[in-house]
């Protein structure tokens, strides 16, 4: 290789490395943000699932005529 190529090519490689480092940082930040978003979304989904399960338990209690005086009955009715 000629000395000219090494002299003139080195700034190009340094620029490429700097841009790659910046891209890496941006992608890492994006992945962290997406992960946080998905975790928040999962909490909402879990909450909705728990609400449906709780609603089903209340419906079962009302359907079977279970006494609200039982410990289970008081717990489920108090979820309303």
Buried (B, 14 or more C-beta within 10 A) or exposed (E): EEEEEEEEEEEEEEEEEEEEEEEEEEEEEEEEEEEEEEEEEEEEEEEEEEEEEEEEBBEEBEEEEBEEEEEEBEEBBEEE
